[in-house]
Amino acid sequence: MSVQKAIDLSGSGETIQDAVSEALDRARETLEGITRFEVKDITGIVDGPHTAYQVEIRVWFTVLERMHG
């Protein structure tokens, strides 16, 4: 039996996909066992001709069992 934990993260990028990828890539640096994610919110920032996207995602991962001795 496994236990799942979820955390909320945000990422930004020139596209929505870039923003999601940024958040997931950062999560992979410190979390093991990521199993899924959900996009909770998408917002955009317009600065003249430039558009940027920010996403909030919830990432689920398996809590690893470690034996301490």
C-alpha positions in Angstrom: 0.0 0.0 0.0 1.4 3.4 -0.9 0.7 6.9 0.5 0.4 9.9 -1.8 1.1 13.5 -0.8 0.3 16.6 -2.9 1.9 20.0 -3.0 1.0 23.2 -4.9 3.6 24.8 -7.2 3.7 27.6 -9.7 5.6 28.1 -12.9 5.8 30.7 -15.7 6.8 30.7 -19.3 6.1 32.0 -22.8 3.4 29.3 -23.3 1.2 27.4 -20.9 3.1 24.2 -21.7 6.4 26.0 -20.8 5.0 27.2 -17.6 3.8 23.6 -16.6 7.1 22.1 -17.6 9.0 24.7 -15.5 7.0 23.8 -12.4 7.3 20.0 -13.0 11.1 20.2 -13.8 11.7 22.1 -10.5 9.6 19.5 -8.6 11.6 16.6 -10.2 14.8 18.2 -8.7 13.7 17.4 -5.2 10.8 15.0 -5.3 10.9 11.3 -6.2 7.9 9.3 -7.2 5.8 12.0 -8.9 2.7 10.2 -10.2 0.4 13.0 -11.6 -0.4 16.7 -11.7 -3.4 18.9 -12.0 -3.5 22.4 -13.5 -5.4 24.5 -10.9 -5.1 28.0 -12.4 -3.8 29.7 -15.5 -3.2 33.4 -15.7 -1.5 35.6 -18.3 0.5 38.8 -18.2 0.6 41.2 -21.1 3.4 43.7 -21.4 3.1 45.4 -24.7 3.7 42.9 -27.4 4.9 40.2 -24.9 2.7 37.7 -23.3 3.7 35.4 -20.4 1.7 32.7 -18.7 1.7 31.6 -15.0 0.2 28.3 -13.9 -0.6 26.9 -10.5 -0.4 23.1 -10.4 -0.9 20.4 -7.8 1.7 17.6 -7.9 1.1 14.2 -6.3 3.9 11.9 -5.4 4.4 8.7 -3.5 5.8 9.0 0.0 8.8 6.6 0.1 9.2 4.2 3.0 12.6 4.4 4.5 13.9 2.1 7.2 15.9 3.8 9.9 18.4 1.7 11.8 
